[in-house]
């Protein structure tokens, strides 16, 4: 009985990982989530960041 449960958990994990890779290669931005958070991070990187003077060494 334990072998069956372990087998089912293993198959579910394989399906989850396979689905993750499928969505990663299918998506246009390369992000498998599809939530758009990657697009936001690109905009944040474009922002001009100024380091405070007291933190500069």
CHARMM-style PDB file with segment names, atoms N, HN, CA, C and O in Angstrom:
ATOM      1  N   UNK     1       0.820  -1.193   0.000  1.00  0.00      PROA
ATOM      2  CA  UNK     1       0.000   0.000   0.000  1.00  0.00      PROA
ATOM      3  C   UNK     1       0.868   1.261   0.000  1.00  0.00      PROA
ATOM      4  O   UNK     1       0.537   2.243  -0.664  1.00  0.00      PROA
ATOM      5  N   UNK     2       1.978   1.234   0.745  1.00  0.00      PROA
ATOM      6  HN  UNK     2       2.246   0.436   1.285  1.00  0.00      PROA
ATOM      7  CA  UNK     2       2.855   2.388   0.804  1.00  0.00      PROA
ATOM      8  C   UNK     2       3.488   2.672  -0.552  1.00  0.00      PROA
ATOM      9  O   UNK     2       3.698   3.828  -0.919  1.00  0.00      PROA
ATOM     10  N   UNK     3       3.791   1.603  -1.297  1.00  0.00      PROA
ATOM     11  HN  UNK     3       3.620   0.664  -0.999  1.00  0.00      PROA
ATOM     12  CA  UNK     3       4.390   1.777  -2.626  1.00  0.00      PROA
ATOM     13  C   UNK     3       3.441   2.503  -3.566  1.00  0.00      PROA
ATOM     14  O   UNK     3       3.871   3.314  -4.385  1.00  0.00      PROA
ATOM     15  N   UNK     4       2.169   2.217  -3.450  1.00  0.00      PROA
ATOM     16  HN  UNK     4       1.820   1.558  -2.784  1.00  0.00      PROA
ATOM     17  CA  UNK     4       1.170   2.866  -4.293  1.00  0.00      PROA
ATOM     18  C   UNK     4       1.084   4.354  -3.968  1.00  0.00      PROA
ATOM     19  O   UNK     4       1.018   5.188  -4.870  1.00  0.00      PROA
ATOM     20  N   UNK     5       1.085   4.680  -2.693  1.00  0.00      PROA
ATOM     21  HN  UNK     5       1.138   4.002  -1.960  1.00  0.00      PROA
ATOM     22  CA  UNK     5       1.006   6.084  -2.277  1.00  0.00      PROA
ATOM     23  C   UNK     5       2.252   6.838  -2.728  1.00  0.00      PROA
ATOM     24  O   UNK     5       2.150   7.958  -3.229  1.00  0.00      PROA
ATOM     25  N   UNK     6       3.429   6.234  -2.556  1.00  0.00      PROA
ATOM     26  HN  UNK     6       3.512   5.324  -2.150  1.00  0.00      PROA
ATOM     27  CA  UNK     6       4.669   6.872  -2.997  1.00  0.00      PROA
ATOM     28  C   UNK     6       4.657   7.049  -4.511  1.00  0.00      PROA
ATOM     29  O   UNK     6       5.091   8.086  -5.012  1.00  0.00      PROA
ATOM     30  N   UNK     7       4.167   6.056  -5.243  1.00  0.00      PROA
ATOM     31  HN  UNK     7       3.814   5.214  -4.835  1.00  0.00      PROA
ATOM     32  CA  UNK     7       4.070   6.151  -6.695  1.00  0.00      PROA
ATOM     33  C   UNK     7       3.150   7.276  -7.137  1.00  0.00      PROA
ATOM     34  O   UNK     7       3.458   7.999  -8.085  1.00  0.00      PROA
ATOM     35  N   UNK     8       2.031   7.425  -6.461  1.00  0.00      PROA
ATOM     36  HN  UNK     8       1.780   6.838  -5.691  1.00  0.00      PROA
ATOM     37  CA  UNK     8       1.082   8.492  -6.801  1.00  0.00      PROA
ATOM     38  C   UNK     8       1.702   9.856  -6.524  1.00  0.00      PROA
ATOM     39  O   UNK     8       1.584  10.771  -7.340  1.00  0.00      PROA
ATOM     40  N   UNK     9       2.362   9.996  -5.378  1.00  0.00      PROA
ATOM     41  HN  UNK     9       2.458   9.253  -4.715  1.00  0.00      PROA
ATOM     42  CA  UNK     9       3.019  11.269  -5.054  1.00  0.00      PROA
ATOM     43  C   UNK     9       4.105  11.580  -6.080  1.00  0.00      PROA
ATOM     44  O   UNK     9       4.255  12.729  -6.494  1.00  0.00      PROA
ATOM     45  N   UNK    10       4.859  10.568  -6.491  1.00  0.00      PROA
ATOM     46  HN  UNK    10       4.737   9.634  -6.155  1.00  0.00      PROA
ATOM     47  CA  UNK    10       5.910  10.750  -7.491  1.00  0.00      PROA
ATOM     48  C   UNK    10       5.316  11.186  -8.835  1.00  0.00      PROA
ATOM     49  O   UNK    10       5.851  12.086  -9.483  1.00  0.00      PROA
ATOM     50  N   UNK    11       4.225  10.560  -9.251  1.00  0.00      PROA
ATOM     51  HN  UNK    11       3.791   9.829  -8.724  1.00  0.00      PROA
ATOM     52  CA  UNK    11       3.591  10.938 -10.516  1.00  0.00      PROA
ATOM     53  C   UNK    11       3.036  12.359 -10.461  1.00  0.00      PROA
ATOM     54  O   UNK    11       3.144  13.108 -11.432  1.00  0.00      PROA
ATOM     55  N   UNK    12       2.452  12.726  -9.341  1.00  0.00      PROA
ATOM     56  HN  UNK    12       2.364  12.117  -8.552  1.00  0.00      PROA
ATOM     57  CA  UNK    12       1.929  14.091  -9.195  1.00  0.00      PROA
ATOM     58  C   UNK    12       3.076  15.096  -9.274  1.00  0.00      PROA
ATOM     59  O   UNK    12       2.935  16.152  -9.891  1.00  0.00      PROA
ATOM     60  N   UNK    13       4.209  14.771  -8.654  1.00  0.00      PROA
ATOM     61  HN  UNK    13       4.324  13.913  -8.153  1.00  0.00      PROA
ATOM     62  CA  UNK    13       5.365  15.667  -8.717  1.00  0.00      PROA
ATOM     63  C   UNK    13       5.885  15.779 -10.151  1.00  0.00      PROA
ATOM     64  O   UNK    13       6.239  16.872 -10.594  1.00  0.00      PROA
ATOM     65  N   UNK    14       5.933  14.678 -10.871  1.00  0.00      PROA
ATOM     66  HN  UNK    14       5.646  13.791 -10.511  1.00  0.00      PROA
ATOM     67  CA  UNK    14       6.370  14.721 -12.275  1.00  0.00      PROA
ATOM     68  C   UNK    14       5.428  15.561 -13.127  1.00  0.00      PROA
ATOM     69  O   UNK    14       5.875  16.328 -13.980  1.00  0.00      PROA
ATOM     70  N   UNK    15       4.154  15.422 -12.904  1.00  0.00      PROA
ATOM     71  HN  UNK    15       3.791  14.799 -12.211  1.00  0.00      PROA
ATOM     72  CA  UNK    15       3.173  16.217 -13.664  1.00  0.00      PROA
ATOM     73  C   UNK    15       3.330  17.700 -13.336  1.00  0.00      PROA
ATOM     74  O   UNK    15       3.270  18.543 -14.231  1.00  0.00      PROA
ATOM     75  N   UNK    16       3.530  18.021 -12.060  1.00  0.00      PROA
ATOM     76  HN  UNK    16       3.578  17.337 -11.333  1.00  0.00      PROA
ATOM     77  CA  UNK    16       3.707  19.411 -11.654  1.00  0.00      PROA
ATOM     78  C   UNK    16       4.947  20.023 -12.300  1.00  0.00      PROA
ATOM     79  O   UNK    16       4.885  21.131 -12.831  1.00  0.00      PROA
ATOM     80  N   UNK    17       6.068  19.310 -12.260  1.00  0.00      PROA
ATOM     81  HN  UNK    17       6.118  18.409 -11.829  1.00  0.00      PROA
ATOM     82  CA  UNK    17       7.310  19.816 -12.851  1.00  0.00      PROA
ATOM     83  C   UNK    17       7.167  19.912 -14.370  1.00  0.00      PROA
ATOM     84  O   UNK    17       7.616  20.887 -14.973  1.00  0.00      PROA
ATOM     85  N   UNK    18       6.553  18.920 -14.982  1.00  0.00      PROA
ATOM     86  HN  UNK    18       6.189  18.128 -14.491  1.00  0.00      PROA
ATOM     87  CA  UNK    18       6.335  18.964 -16.432  1.00  0.00      PROA
ATOM     88  C   UNK    18       5.463  20.135 -16.838  1.00  0.00      PROA
ATOM     89  O   UNK    18       5.736  20.803 -17.836  1.00  0.00      PROA
ATOM     90  N   UNK    19       4.425  20.384 -16.076  1.00  0.00      PROA
ATOM     91  HN  UNK    19       4.204  19.842 -15.266  1.00  0.00      PROA
ATOM     92  CA  UNK    19       3.534  21.520 -16.353  1.00  0.00      PROA
ATOM     93  C   UNK    19       4.291  22.839 -16.199  1.00  0.00      PROA
ATOM     94  O   UNK    19       4.106  23.766 -16.988  1.00  0.00      PROA
ATOM     95  N   UNK    20       5.142  22.914 -15.179  1.00  0.00      PROA
ATOM     96  HN  UNK    20       5.292  22.161 -14.538  1.00  0.00      PROA
ATOM     97  CA  UNK    20       5.945  24.120 -14.941  1.00  0.00      PROA
ATOM     98  C   UNK    20       6.850  24.400 -16.144  1.00  0.00      PROA
ATOM     99  O   UNK    20       6.893  25.527 -16.637  1.00  0.00      PROA
ATOM    100  N   UNK    21       7.573  23.381 -16.617  1.00  0.00      PROA
ATOM    101  HN  UNK    21       7.538  22.465 -16.216  1.00  0.00      PROA
ATOM    102  CA  UNK    21       8.457  23.565 -17.764  1.00  0.00      PROA
ATOM    103  C   UNK    21       7.678  23.875 -19.040  1.00  0.00      PROA
ATOM    104  O   UNK    21       8.125  24.674 -19.862  1.00  0.00      PROA
ATOM    105  N   UNK    22       6.519  23.247 -19.206  1.00  0.00      PROA
ATOM    106  HN  UNK    22       6.156  22.598 -18.538  1.00  0.00      PROA
ATOM    107  CA  UNK    22       5.699  23.514 -20.384  1.00  0.00      PROA
ATOM    108  C   UNK    22       5.269  24.977 -20.427  1.00  0.00      PROA
ATOM    109  O   UNK    22       5.352  25.623 -21.471  1.00  0.00      PROA
ATOM    110  N   UNK    23       4.810  25.497 -19.291  1.00  0.00      PROA
ATOM    111  HN  UNK    23       4.743  24.972 -18.443  1.00  0.00      PROA
ATOM    112  CA  UNK    23       4.381  26.900 -19.251  1.00  0.00      PROA
ATOM    113  C   UNK    23       5.560  27.850 -19.400  1.00  0.00      PROA
ATOM    114  O   UNK    23       5.408  28.950 -19.932  1.00  0.00      PROA
ATOM    115  N   UNK    24       6.736  27.434 -18.934  1.00  0.00      PROA
ATOM    116  HN  UNK    24       6.860  26.541 -18.502  1.00  0.00      PROA
ATOM    117  CA  UNK    24       7.921  28.281 -19.067  1.00  0.00      PROA
ATOM    118  C   UNK    24       8.297  28.446 -20.532  1.00  0.00      PROA
ATOM    119  O   UNK    24       8.615  29.553 -20.966  1.00  0.00      PROA
ATOM    120  N   UNK    25       8.265  27.371 -21.292  1.00  0.00      PROA
ATOM    121  HN  UNK    25       8.007  26.472 -20.940  1.00  0.00      PROA
ATOM    122  CA  UNK    25       8.644  27.449 -22.702  1.00  0.00      PROA
ATOM    123  C   UNK    25       7.517  27.986 -23.575  1.00  0.00      PROA
ATOM    124  O   UNK    25       7.768  28.526 -24.653  1.00  0.00      PROA
ATOM    125  N   UNK    26       6.286  27.843 -23.118  1.00  0.00      PROA
ATOM    126  HN  UNK    26       6.082  27.405 -22.243  1.00  0.00      PROA
ATOM    127  CA  UNK    26       5.144  28.326 -23.879  1.00  0.00      PROA
ATOM    128  C   UNK    26       4.970  29.839 -23.751  1.00  0.00      PROA
ATOM    129  O   UNK    26       4.555  30.497 -24.704  1.00  0.00      PROA
ATOM    130  N   UNK    27       5.287  30.393 -22.576  1.00  0.00      PROA
ATOM    131  HN  UNK    27       5.624  29.858 -21.802  1.00  0.00      PROA
ATOM    132  CA  UNK    27       5.045  31.812 -22.332  1.00  0.00      PROA
ATOM    133  C   UNK    27       6.018  32.677 -23.128  1.00  0.00      PROA
ATOM    134  O   UNK    27       7.124  32.250 -23.459  1.00  0.00      PROA
ATOM    135  N   UNK    28       5.590  33.879 -23.421  1.00  0.00      PROA
ATOM    136  HN  UNK    28       4.692  34.226 -23.151  1.00  0.00      PROA
ATOM    137  CA  UNK    28       6.400  34.800 -24.217  1.00  0.00      PROA
ATOM    138  C   UNK    28       7.512  35.438 -23.397  1.00  0.00      PROA
ATOM    139  O   UNK    28       8.587  35.729 -23.924  1.00  0.00      PROA
ATOM    140  N   UNK    29       7.260  35.657 -22.114  1.00  0.00      PROA
ATOM    141  HN  UNK    29       6.388  35.421 -21.686  1.00  0.00      PROA
ATOM    142  CA  UNK    29       8.240  36.354 -21.292  1.00  0.00      PROA
ATOM    143  C   UNK    29       9.229  35.414 -20.614  1.00  0.00      PROA
ATOM    144  O   UNK    29      10.189  35.878 -19.999  1.00  0.00      PROA
ATOM    145  N   UNK    30       9.016  34.106 -20.711  1.00  0.00      PROA
ATOM    146  HN  UNK    30       8.236  33.730 -21.210  1.00  0.00      PROA
ATOM    147  CA  UNK    30       9.908  33.155 -20.086  1.00  0.00      PROA
ATOM    148  C   UNK    30       9.557  32.865 -18.640  1.00  0.00      PROA
ATOM    149  O   UNK    30      10.232  32.068 -17.988  1.00  0.00      PROA
ATOM    150  N   UNK    31       8.535  33.484 -18.141  1.00  0.00      PROA
ATOM    151  HN  UNK    31       7.986  34.131 -18.671  1.00  0.00      PROA
ATOM    152  CA  UNK    31       8.107  33.265 -16.766  1.00  0.00      PROA
ATOM    153  C   UNK    31       6.951  32.265 -16.759  1.00  0.00      PROA
ATOM    154  O   UNK    31       5.952  32.493 -17.441  1.00  0.00      PROA
ATOM    155  N   UNK    32       7.055  31.178 -16.020  1.00  0.00      PROA
ATOM    156  HN  UNK    32       7.867  30.993 -15.466  1.00  0.00      PROA
ATOM    157  CA  UNK    32       6.005  30.172 -16.054  1.00  0.00      PROA
ATOM    158  C   UNK    32       4.770  30.536 -15.247  1.00  0.00      PROA
ATOM    159  O   UNK    32       3.745  29.865 -15.366  1.00  0.00      PROA
ATOM    160  N   UNK    33       4.838  31.575 -14.433  1.00  0.00      PROA
ATOM    161  HN  UNK    33       5.671  32.120 -14.335  1.00  0.00      PROA
ATOM    162  CA  UNK    33       3.715  31.922 -13.584  1.00  0.00      PROA
ATOM    163  C   UNK    33       2.556  32.512 -14.374  1.00  0.00      PROA
ATOM    164  O   UNK    33       1.398  32.161 -14.145  1.00  0.00      PROA
ATOM    165  N   UNK    34       2.865  33.398 -15.293  1.00  0.00      PROA
ATOM    166  HN  UNK    34       3.806  33.683 -15.480  1.00  0.00      PROA
ATOM    167  CA  UNK    34       1.818  34.043 -16.068  1.00  0.00      PROA
ATOM    168  C   UNK    34       1.109  35.149 -15.323  1.00  0.00      PROA
ATOM    169  O   UNK    34       0.029  35.579 -15.727  1.00  0.00      PROA
ATOM    170  N   UNK    35       1.705  35.615 -14.238  1.00  0.00      PROA
ATOM    171  HN  UNK    35       2.582  35.265 -13.910  1.00  0.00      PROA
ATOM    172  CA  UNK    35       1.045  36.651 -13.435  1.00  0.00      PROA
ATOM    173  C   UNK    35       1.478  38.054 -13.842  1.00  0.00      PROA
ATOM    174  O   UNK    35       0.875  39.036 -13.410  1.00  0.00      PROA
ATOM    175  N   UNK    36       2.509  38.157 -14.661  1.00  0.00      PROA
ATOM    176  HN  UNK    36       2.999  37.358 -15.011  1.00  0.00      PROA
ATOM    177  CA  UNK    36       2.979  39.461 -15.091  1.00  0.00      PROA
ATOM    178  C   UNK    36       3.981  40.088 -14.145  1.00  0.00      PROA
ATOM    179  O   UNK    36       4.409  41.221 -14.368  1.00  0.00      PROA
ATOM    180  N   UNK    37       4.365  39.386 -13.098  1.00  0.00      PROA
ATOM    181  HN  UNK    37       4.017  38.466 -12.917  1.00  0.00      PROA
ATOM    182  CA  UNK    37       5.309  39.967 -12.142  1.00  0.00      PROA
ATOM    183  C   UNK    37       6.668  40.194 -12.781  1.00  0.00      PROA
ATOM    184  O   UNK    37       7.406  41.081 -12.352  1.00  0.00      PROA
ATOM    185  N   UNK    38       7.011  39.427 -13.779  1.00  0.00      PROA
ATOM    186  HN  UNK    38       6.412  38.706 -14.128  1.00  0.00      PROA
ATOM    187  CA  UNK    38       8.296  39.619 -14.452  1.00  0.00      PROA
ATOM    188  C   UNK    38       8.322  40.957 -15.193  1.00  0.00      PROA
ATOM    189  O   UNK    38       9.353  41.629 -15.234  1.00  0.00      PROA
ATOM    190  N   UNK    39       7.191  41.337 -15.775  1.00  0.00      PROA
ATOM    191  HN  UNK    39       6.354  40.792 -15.742  1.00  0.00      PROA
ATOM    192  CA  UNK    39       7.115  42.613 -16.465  1.00  0.00      PROA
ATOM    193  C   UNK    39       7.290  43.770 -15.487  1.00  0.00      PROA
ATOM    194  O   UNK    39       7.900  44.785 -15.823  1.00  0.00      PROA
ATOM    195  N   UNK    40       6.761  43.617 -14.291  1.00  0.00      PROA
ATOM    196  HN  UNK    40       6.266  42.792 -14.018  1.00  0.00      PROA
ATOM    197  CA  UNK    40       6.902  44.654 -13.281  1.00  0.00      PROA
ATOM    198  C   UNK    40       8.361  44.771 -12.858  1.00  0.00      PROA
ATOM    199  O   UNK    40       8.869  45.875 -12.665  1.00  0.00      PROA
ATOM    200  N   UNK    41       9.026  43.641 -12.715  1.00  0.00      PROA
ATOM    201  HN  UNK    41       8.612  42.744 -12.871  1.00  0.00      PROA
ATOM    202  CA  UNK    41      10.429  43.699 -12.294  1.00  0.00      PROA
ATOM    203  C   UNK    41      11.295  44.373 -13.343  1.00  0.00      PROA
ATOM    204  O   UNK    41      12.284  45.019 -12.999  1.00  0.00      PROA
ATOM    205  N   UNK    42      10.945  44.238 -14.618  1.00  0.00      PROA
ATOM    206  HN  UNK    42      10.141  43.714 -14.898  1.00  0.00      PROA
ATOM    207  CA  UNK    42      11.693  44.933 -15.672  1.00  0.00      PROA
ATOM    208  C   UNK    42      11.527  46.436 -15.535  1.00  0.00      PROA
ATOM    209  O   UNK    42      12.478  47.189 -15.745  1.00  0.00      PROA
ATOM    210  N   UNK    43      10.335  46.874 -15.187  1.00  0.00      PROA
ATOM    211  HN  UNK    43       9.563  46.263 -15.016  1.00  0.00      PROA
ATOM    212  CA  UNK    43      10.091  48.310 -15.012  1.00  0.00      PROA
ATOM    213  C   UNK    43      10.839  48.842 -13.796  1.00  0.00      PROA
ATOM    214  O   UNK    43      11.344  49.964 -13.821  1.00  0.00      PROA
ATOM    215  N   UNK    44      10.913  48.048 -12.738  1.00  0.00      PROA
ATOM    216  HN  UNK    44      10.503  47.136 -12.718  1.00  0.00      PROA
ATOM    217  CA  UNK    44      11.621  48.484 -11.541  1.00  0.00      PROA
ATOM    218  C   UNK    44      13.106  48.626 -11.843  1.00  0.00      PROA
ATOM    219  O   UNK    44      13.756  49.546 -11.347  1.00  0.00      PROA
ATOM    220  N   UNK    45      13.647  47.718 -12.653  1.00  0.00      PROA
ATOM    221  HN  UNK    45      13.119  46.970 -13.056  1.00  0.00      PROA
ATOM    222  CA  UNK    45      15.057  47.795 -13.012  1.00  0.00      PROA
ATOM    223  C   UNK    45      15.361  49.047 -13.829  1.00  0.00      PROA
ATOM    224  O   UNK    45      16.472  49.574 -13.770  1.00  0.00      PROA
ATOM    225  N   UNK    46      14.378  49.521 -14.589  1.00  0.00      PROA
ATOM    226  HN  UNK    46      13.476  49.093 -14.636  1.00  0.00      PROA
ATOM    227  CA  UNK    46      14.574  50.713 -15.405  1.00  0.00      PROA
ATOM    228  C   UNK    46      14.567  51.989 -14.560  1.00  0.00      PROA
ATOM    229  O   UNK    46      15.099  53.016 -14.982  1.00  0.00      PROA
ATOM    230  N   UNK    47      13.968  51.924 -13.373  1.00  0.00      PROA
ATOM    231  HN  UNK    47      13.536  51.089 -13.030  1.00  0.00      PROA
ATOM    232  CA  UNK    47      13.864  53.110 -12.532  1.00  0.00      PROA
ATOM    233  C   UNK    47      15.251  53.548 -12.094  1.00  0.00      PROA
ATOM    234  O   UNK    47      16.159  52.734 -11.928  1.00  0.00      PROA
ATOM    235  N   UNK    48      15.390  54.830 -11.915  1.00  0.00      PROA
ATOM    236  HN  UNK    48      14.652  55.492 -12.050  1.00  0.00      PROA
ATOM    237  CA  UNK    48      16.661  55.401 -11.501  1.00  0.00      PROA
ATOM    238  C   UNK    48      16.750  55.337  -9.978  1.00  0.00      PROA
ATOM    239  O   UNK    48      15.961  55.966  -9.273  1.00  0.00      PROA
ATOM    240  N   UNK    49      17.707  54.582  -9.486  1.00  0.00      PROA
ATOM    241  HN  UNK    49      18.348  54.071 -10.059  1.00  0.00      PROA
ATOM    242  CA  UNK    49      17.878  54.411  -8.046  1.00  0.00      PROA
ATOM    243  C   UNK    49      19.056  55.242  -7.574  1.00  0.00      PROA
ATOM    244  O   UNK    49      20.157  55.150  -8.118  1.00  0.00      PROA
ATOM    245  N   UNK    50      18.812  56.051  -6.559  1.00  0.00      PROA
ATOM    246  HN  UNK    50      17.917  56.125  -6.118  1.00  0.00      PROA
ATOM    247  CA  UNK    50      19.879  56.881  -6.009  1.00  0.00      PROA
ATOM    248  C   UNK    50      20.221  56.383  -4.621  1.00  0.00      PROA
ATOM    249  O   UNK    50      19.362  56.335  -3.740  1.00  0.00      PROA
ATOM    250  N   UNK    51      21.484  56.009  -4.424  1.00  0.00      PROA
ATOM    251  HN  UNK    51      22.182  56.047  -5.139  1.00  0.00      PROA
ATOM    252  CA  UNK    51      21.947  55.528  -3.135  1.00  0.00      PROA
ATOM    253  C   UNK    51      22.076  56.703  -2.173  1.00  0.00      PROA
ATOM    254  O   UNK    51      22.680  57.718  -2.521  1.00  0.00      PROA
ATOM    255  N   UNK    52      21.518  56.582  -0.966  1.00  0.00      PROA
ATOM    256  HN  UNK    52      21.028  55.757  -0.684  1.00  0.00      PROA
ATOM    257  CA  UNK    52      21.681  57.657   0.019  1.00  0.00      PROA
ATOM    258  C   UNK    52      23.154  57.863   0.353  1.00  0.00      PROA
ATOM    259  O   UNK    52      23.943  56.918   0.347  1.00  0.00      PROA
ATOM    260  N   UNK    53      23.501  59.083   0.640  1.00  0.00      PROA
ATOM    261  HN  UNK    53      22.860  59.850   0.645  1.00  0.00      PROA
ATOM    262  CA  UNK    53      24.909  59.432   0.877  1.00  0.00      PROA
ATOM    263  C   UNK    53      25.505  58.708   2.072  1.00  0.00      PROA
ATOM    264  O   UNK    53      26.680  58.343   2.049  1.00  0.00      PROA
ATOM    265  N   UNK    54      24.712  58.495   3.118  1.00  0.00      PROA
ATOM    266  HN  UNK    54      23.758  58.792   3.137  1.00  0.00      PROA
ATOM    267  CA  UNK    54      25.251  57.862   4.311  1.00  0.00      PROA
ATOM    268  C   UNK    54      25.519  56.368   4.105  1.00  0.00      PROA
ATOM    269  O   UNK    54      26.187  55.750   4.934  1.00  0.00      PROA
ATOM    270  N   UNK    55      25.024  55.788   3.038  1.00  0.00      PROA
ATOM    271  HN  UNK    55      24.482  56.290   2.364  1.00  0.00      PROA
ATOM    272  CA  UNK    55      25.270  54.373   2.758  1.00  0.00      PROA
ATOM    273  C   UNK    55      26.441  54.157   1.802  1.00  0.00      PROA
ATOM    274  O   UNK    55      26.928  53.035   1.657  1.00  0.00      PROA
ATOM    275  N   UNK    56      26.887  55.212   1.160  1.00  0.00      PROA
ATOM    276  HN  UNK    56      26.491  56.123   1.278  1.00  0.00      PROA
ATOM    277  CA  UNK    56      28.016  55.092   0.239  1.00  0.00      PROA
ATOM    278  C   UNK    56      29.309  55.019   1.012  1.00  0.00      PROA
ATOM    279  O   UNK    56      29.483  55.722   2.008  1.00  0.00      PROA
ATOM    280  N   UNK    57      30.207  54.184   0.567  1.00  0.00      PROA
ATOM    281  HN  UNK    57      30.065  53.613  -0.241  1.00  0.00      PROA
ATOM    282  CA  UNK    57      31.523  54.056   1.235  1.00  0.00      PROA
ATOM    283  C   UNK    57      32.618  54.479   0.314  1.00  0.00      PROA
ATOM    284  OT1 UNK    57      33.790  54.444   0.690  1.00  0.00      PROA
TER     285      UNK     57
END
